[in-house]
Amino acid sequence: MSQIEVNKVIPQGSGTNLQLGDSGDTIDIPAGATLDATGATVTGFDAASDEKIKITAQDTTPNFLQAKIVAGTNVTITLNNAGGNETITFASSAAEVKPTFSSITPSTIENTQTTVTIAGGNFVSIPLVTAINSTTGARVIADEVSFTSATSITAKFTISVDGTYLLYIENPDGNAVQTSAVLTVSDAPAWQTAAGSLGNFAAGSNVGTITITCTDAASFAITSGSLPGGLTLNSAATNATITGTESGATSATTYNFTVTATDAQGQTAPRAFSIAITVGQQNSLRFA
C-alpha cells in the first residue's frame, strides 16, 4: 500500500470540489485519529427536513449526526468503539391515517331515533360520530356508535331539528374526517284524511271533488288497487283530489286502492281508501 504524507490537501482553484475516493470505496479513519470538521459544513442530508440526532462524546462538545427518517420506517445507527460495535435503532412512528367517508344509509331520517350505516375507510373502534347542522352549526352527538369493520360503522341519532347535516367522524387517536351535508332530517308525510271509505256514488254519476290531505306531502300516487272507471287522482302539494264521472259499473262494486304520499326528501306514507259504486240507488257523498 502506497502512502502519501502531507499537511494539507486543497482543491485546485477556489470553489473547486475535492473528491476522496470513488463510489463504493471506504474511507478509513484509524482508531486514535481525529477528523476535525469544526466550523465546516458536511453535506449529503437535507437539513431543512431531516431529523437531527444529537450525539455527545466523552468530552463536553456536542456533535450532530443527521439522518432522514421516513414515516413508517426504522433507522439503524452503528457506533464503533474499541470494545466492539454498538447498534442503536430509532423507530419512526407510522404516518397518520385519517378516516374516510363514502356514504350514509338512509340519508334521510325523521326526528325519532334512527339507525344509520356509515361506509368509508380507516375506521378504528370506536369512532366519535357527530352531526352538524349545515345552517346553524349546532352539533348532535350520536346516541350510540357500533364498530362493524374498518369500512363500516352504525350510529343511532335522535335529531329534533329538521335540516341538512354534515358528519364529523373522529377515531380514538384524534384523526378525523368532516363531510359535506350528507344527512337530511325531515318529518315524513302525515295523513289528515282518515283511512277507509271516501263515499258511495251511483253508477254514471259525477263524484264532484273528493279531497284527501297529507301534510308535508309533495305528491300523491295510487300504488295499489284502482279507482272506479272514469275517475282520476289529481296530485298536488299537501292535498290531492279525485274527480270525474263514473263509467263502466254494471253492478254494485267497492273499489279498494292505496294512495301513497311522498315528500320532497322521498319519504313516503301510504293510506288505504275505498269508493263504492251503487246501481239503481241514490248516491251519498263524503268530502274530507
C-alpha positions as CSV (number, residue, x, y, z in Angstrom):
1,M,0.0,0.0,0.0
2,S,1.5,3.3,-1.0
3,Q,1.5,6.2,1.4
4,I,1.5,10.0,1.0
5,E,2.2,12.3,3.9
6,V,1.1,15.9,3.5
7,N,-0.1,18.6,5.9
8,K,-2.9,19.9,3.7
9,V,-4.8,18.9,0.6
10,I,-6.8,21.6,-1.1
11,P,-8.7,21.7,-4.4
12,Q,-7.2,23.4,-7.4
13,G,-8.8,26.8,-7.7
14,S,-11.3,28.5,-5.4
15,G,-14.7,26.8,-5.4
16,T,-13.5,23.5,-6.9
17,N,-14.7,20.3,-5.3
18,L,-12.2,17.9,-3.8
19,Q,-13.2,14.2,-4.0
20,L,-11.8,11.4,-1.8
21,G,-12.2,8.0,-3.5
22,D,-14.9,6.8,-5.8
23,S,-18.3,5.4,-5.3
24,G,-18.1,2.1,-3.3
25,D,-14.8,3.0,-1.7
26,T,-14.3,3.0,2.1
27,I,-12.5,5.9,3.6
28,D,-10.9,4.5,6.8
29,I,-10.1,6.8,9.8
30,P,-7.9,4.7,12.1
31,A,-8.6,4.4,15.9
32,G,-7.0,7.2,17.7
33,A,-7.1,9.6,14.7
34,T,-9.3,12.7,14.8
35,L,-11.3,14.1,11.9
36,D,-11.8,17.8,12.7
37,A,-14.8,19.4,11.0
38,T,-15.1,22.3,13.4
39,G,-16.9,25.2,11.6
40,A,-17.2,23.2,8.4
41,T,-20.3,22.0,6.6
42,V,-20.9,18.4,5.9
43,T,-23.5,17.9,3.1
44,G,-25.5,15.0,1.9
45,F,-28.6,15.5,4.0
46,D,-31.5,17.9,3.6
47,A,-31.0,20.0,6.7
48,A,-34.4,21.7,6.3
49,S,-36.4,18.5,6.6
50,D,-34.2,15.8,8.0
51,E,-34.3,14.6,11.6
52,K,-31.3,15.6,13.7
53,I,-29.8,13.1,16.3
54,K,-27.6,14.7,18.9
55,I,-24.6,12.6,20.0
56,T,-22.4,13.7,22.9
57,A,-18.9,12.3,23.0
58,Q,-16.9,11.7,26.2
59,D,-15.8,15.3,26.1
60,T,-18.4,18.1,26.6
61,T,-18.5,19.1,23.0
62,P,-21.8,18.0,21.3
63,N,-21.6,16.6,17.8
64,F,-24.5,16.1,15.5
65,L,-25.4,13.3,13.1
66,Q,-28.2,14.0,10.6
67,A,-30.3,11.2,9.3
68,K,-33.5,11.4,7.2
69,I,-36.2,9.3,8.9
70,V,-39.2,8.4,6.7
71,A,-42.5,7.8,8.4
72,G,-43.2,4.1,8.9
73,T,-39.5,3.0,8.6
74,N,-36.7,2.4,11.1
75,V,-33.2,3.9,11.1
76,T,-30.3,1.9,12.5
77,I,-27.0,3.6,13.5
78,T,-23.9,1.6,14.4
79,L,-21.3,3.2,16.7
80,N,-17.8,1.8,16.6
81,N,-15.6,1.6,19.7
82,A,-12.7,-0.4,21.0
83,G,-15.0,-2.9,22.7
84,G,-16.9,-3.7,19.5
85,N,-19.8,-2.2,17.6
86,E,-23.0,-1.0,19.3
87,T,-26.2,-0.6,17.3
88,I,-29.0,1.9,18.1
89,T,-32.3,1.6,16.2
90,F,-34.6,4.6,16.0
91,A,-38.2,3.6,15.2
92,S,-40.2,6.1,13.3
93,S,-43.9,6.2,14.0
94,A,-46.2,5.2,11.2
95,A,-47.8,8.1,9.2
96,E,-51.1,9.3,10.5
97,V,-54.1,7.7,8.9
98,K,-57.4,9.6,8.7
99,P,-60.8,8.0,8.4
100,T,-62.6,8.5,5.1
101,F,-66.3,8.7,4.2
102,S,-68.2,7.1,1.3
103,S,-71.9,7.0,2.1
104,I,-74.7,7.0,4.7
105,T,-77.8,4.9,4.6
106,P,-80.5,6.0,4.9
107,S,-79.6,9.6,4.0
108,T,-83.0,11.0,5.2
109,I,-84.3,10.3,8.7
110,E,-87.1,11.6,10.9
111,N,-86.9,13.2,14.3
112,T,-87.3,9.9,16.2
113,Q,-84.2,7.8,17.0
114,T,-82.9,6.2,13.8
115,T,-80.0,3.9,13.0
116,V,-77.8,4.8,10.0
117,T,-75.0,2.9,8.4
118,I,-71.9,4.8,7.5
119,A,-69.5,3.4,4.9
120,G,-65.9,4.6,4.5
121,G,-62.4,3.6,5.4
122,N,-59.8,3.5,8.2
123,F,-62.4,3.4,11.0
124,V,-60.9,2.5,14.4
125,S,-63.0,1.1,17.2
126,I,-64.9,3.1,18.3
127,P,-65.1,6.5,16.5
128,L,-67.0,9.5,17.8
129,V,-69.7,10.5,15.3
130,T,-71.4,13.9,15.4
131,A,-74.0,15.5,13.1
132,I,-73.5,19.2,12.5
133,N,-76.4,21.4,11.3
134,S,-75.3,23.0,8.0
135,T,-77.1,26.2,8.7
136,T,-76.7,26.8,12.5
137,G,-73.6,24.7,13.2
138,A,-75.4,23.0,16.1
139,R,-73.9,19.7,17.0
140,V,-75.7,16.5,17.9
141,I,-73.6,13.5,19.1
142,A,-74.8,10.1,18.1
143,D,-76.7,8.3,20.8
144,E,-74.8,5.1,20.1
145,V,-72.0,4.1,17.7
146,S,-71.2,0.4,16.8
147,F,-68.0,-0.7,15.1
148,T,-68.5,-3.3,12.4
149,S,-65.2,-3.1,10.5
150,A,-62.6,-0.6,9.2
151,T,-65.0,0.2,6.4
152,S,-68.4,0.3,8.2
153,I,-69.9,1.7,11.4
154,T,-73.5,2.2,12.5
155,A,-74.8,5.2,14.5
156,K,-78.1,6.0,16.2
157,F,-79.2,9.6,16.0
158,T,-82.1,11.5,17.6
159,I,-82.2,14.9,16.0
160,S,-85.1,17.2,16.8
161,V,-84.4,20.0,14.4
162,D,-85.2,19.5,10.7
163,G,-82.4,20.4,8.2
164,T,-79.3,19.1,6.5
165,Y,-76.4,17.9,8.5
166,L,-72.6,17.3,8.0
167,L,-71.0,14.4,9.7
168,Y,-67.8,14.6,11.8
169,I,-66.2,11.2,12.4
170,E,-63.2,11.1,14.8
171,N,-61.1,8.0,15.6
172,P,-59.8,7.4,19.1
173,D,-56.3,8.7,18.0
174,G,-57.7,12.1,17.1
175,N,-57.6,11.6,13.3
176,A,-60.9,12.7,11.8
177,V,-62.9,13.5,8.7
178,Q,-65.7,16.0,8.2
179,T,-68.2,15.5,5.3
180,S,-70.3,17.9,3.3
181,A,-74.1,18.0,4.0
182,V,-74.9,14.3,3.6
183,L,-77.8,13.7,6.1
184,T,-81.3,15.2,5.9
185,V,-83.7,15.3,8.9
186,S,-87.3,15.8,7.8
187,D,-90.8,14.9,9.0
188,A,-92.4,12.2,7.0
189,P,-95.8,13.0,5.4
190,A,-98.6,12.8,7.9
191,W,-102.1,12.0,6.7
192,Q,-105.0,14.2,7.8
193,T,-107.7,12.2,6.0
194,A,-108.8,9.1,7.8
195,A,-108.4,5.7,6.0
196,G,-111.5,4.0,4.8
197,S,-114.5,4.9,2.6
198,L,-114.5,8.1,0.6
199,G,-118.2,7.7,-0.2
200,N,-120.9,5.9,-2.1
201,F,-121.9,7.0,-5.6
202,A,-124.4,6.0,-8.2
203,A,-123.2,4.4,-11.4
204,G,-122.7,7.1,-14.1
205,S,-122.8,10.0,-11.7
206,N,-120.2,12.8,-11.3
207,V,-118.5,12.5,-8.0
208,G,-117.6,16.2,-7.8
209,T,-114.4,16.8,-5.9
210,I,-113.1,14.4,-3.2
211,T,-110.2,15.9,-1.4
212,I,-107.6,13.9,0.6
213,T,-105.0,15.8,2.7
214,C,-101.5,14.8,3.9
215,T,-99.1,17.4,5.5
216,D,-95.5,17.7,4.2
217,A,-96.5,15.7,1.1
218,A,-95.1,16.9,-2.3
219,S,-97.0,14.4,-4.5
220,F,-99.6,11.6,-4.4
221,A,-100.0,8.4,-6.4
222,I,-102.1,5.3,-6.4
223,T,-99.7,2.4,-5.6
224,S,-102.2,-0.5,-5.4
225,G,-105.8,-1.2,-6.5
226,S,-107.7,1.2,-8.7
227,L,-110.3,4.0,-8.9
228,P,-113.7,3.4,-10.4
229,G,-113.8,3.8,-14.2
230,G,-113.9,7.5,-15.3
231,L,-112.3,8.9,-12.0
232,T,-108.9,10.5,-11.8
233,L,-106.5,11.3,-8.9
234,N,-105.1,14.8,-9.3
235,S,-101.8,15.2,-7.3
236,A,-100.7,18.5,-5.7
237,A,-98.6,19.6,-2.7
238,T,-100.2,18.8,0.6
239,N,-103.5,17.5,-0.9
240,A,-104.9,15.6,-3.8
241,T,-108.4,15.4,-5.4
242,I,-110.4,12.7,-7.0
243,T,-112.7,13.9,-9.8
244,G,-114.7,12.6,-12.7
245,T,-117.8,10.9,-13.8
246,E,-118.1,7.2,-13.1
247,S,-118.4,4.9,-16.1
248,G,-118.4,1.1,-16.6
249,A,-120.0,-0.2,-13.5
250,T,-123.0,-2.6,-14.2
251,S,-123.4,-3.9,-10.6
252,A,-122.7,-2.6,-7.2
253,T,-118.9,-2.6,-6.7
254,T,-116.5,-1.4,-4.0
255,Y,-113.1,-0.2,-5.3
256,N,-110.2,-0.5,-2.9
257,F,-107.0,1.4,-3.5
258,T,-103.9,2.7,-1.8
259,V,-102.7,6.3,-2.1
260,T,-99.1,6.9,-1.3
261,A,-97.9,10.4,-0.3
262,T,-94.3,11.3,-0.9
263,D,-92.4,14.4,0.5
264,A,-89.6,16.4,-1.1
265,Q,-87.0,14.1,0.6
266,G,-88.5,10.9,-0.8
267,Q,-90.2,9.8,2.4
268,T,-93.5,8.0,1.8
269,A,-96.7,7.4,3.7
270,P,-99.4,5.0,2.2
271,R,-103.1,5.0,3.1
272,A,-105.9,2.7,2.1
273,F,-109.2,4.1,0.8
274,S,-112.3,2.8,-0.9
275,I,-115.1,4.1,-3.1
276,A,-118.4,2.3,-3.5
277,I,-120.5,2.4,-6.7
278,T,-124.2,1.5,-6.5
279,V,-126.6,0.7,-9.3
280,G,-130.2,1.9,-9.2
281,Q,-129.8,3.7,-5.8
282,Q,-129.3,7.3,-4.6
283,N,-125.7,8.3,-4.1
284,S,-124.2,9.7,-0.9
285,L,-121.1,11.8,-0.8
286,R,-118.2,12.1,1.6
287,F,-115.8,15.1,1.4
288,A,-112.7,15.2,3.5
